[in-house]
Amino acid sequence: MNTPYPISPATLKRQSFFLTLAILFAIMYFHLATPFITILFGSLTLHYLGKVLPKGIAIVVFSILAVVLIYLFGHFISEAVGALPAAANKSIPIIVDAANKWGFTPPFTDSETLKSFSLHKINSQLHSAFKVLSIFTKEFVYVIIGIVATCAIFSNSSIDLGKGSYKVQSNFYSEFTRHLSERFRCFFDSFRTVMGAQVIISAVNTFFTGMFLLCLWALDNPLPYSFVIVVVTFLCGLLPIVGNLISNSIIFMIGLTQSIQLAVISLLYLIVLHKFEYFLNSKIIGGRIKNPMWLTLLGLLVGERVAGIPGMILAPVLLNYLKLEASQVEISASGDPS
């Protein structure tokens, strides 16, 4: 006769929470954020596709969409590799001359010295073309693995495939995996809240940036590398707070390749656009997340140090997840969590 092991649902919930945290930090520490983010974004896409399409058709549509996005991203990389150094070579001398007039000597005079300066400052690991190639190859494989895993999870997200077939029905494994599934479901809800809103804001920002580029083209004064600008704007928009600074700097630098006036006009337009974006942030994100800016910035810094850009994407999600979990823990009069 089996003797029941005394373990409460609260204990199982607490243990599953700590295991979830350990898994999330292991993903960051072992640089597995790329496939994990792929799974999260893929699950978010399938979540909405599954609302309007049967499960099988949703997976087919998602797979086609993933192939198209991979192709577009590959095209963006090939364009950016040529565009950004060319823009740097043209714009950096202008920046150097302007800085010298103001009595400031920047530590770079062309794209090569800028690259050396940047590598020195951020302690980059990209020391050779072979290293770059190996990193992109590895990340591409991770993305493919993430896409396949996403489809598998969408087909059947259950961890305990043998539930109901065990000799002991109320067993530790079934109950623990149920709680673990709830923890990851809560994390996905946090991701959907944070990144779902961030994608909307980034898409709006990208749309108006595209309209600005079309207006410049219609006025016969186009900005070069428009495709690179649009993609950079969207990707950087996925990073809260710092993303706009990165994209604005790149667009300003590209504008300098044409004229100082065009660069200033572009920057002023982006400033006005981002002021409007602050309104969107307050409406779309502010009412959902309610995290102070300093905490988000701190999370971005820690995430970047641990896992680079993927870590910066996951940091606000993890902060929101921790808040969601902690807000569901009731403190009794004795001070003990229940």
Salt bridges, closest charged atoms under 4 A:
GLU79 OE2 - HIS75 NE2 3.81
GLU112 OE1 - LYS115 NZ 3.66
GLU175 OE1 - ARG178 NH2 3.01
GLU182 OE2 - ARG178 NH1 3.11
GLU182 OE1 - HIS179 ND1 3.95
ASP189 OD1 - ARG192 NH2 3.00
GLU277 OE1 - HIS274 ND1 3.35
GLU325 OE2 - ARG183 NE 2.73
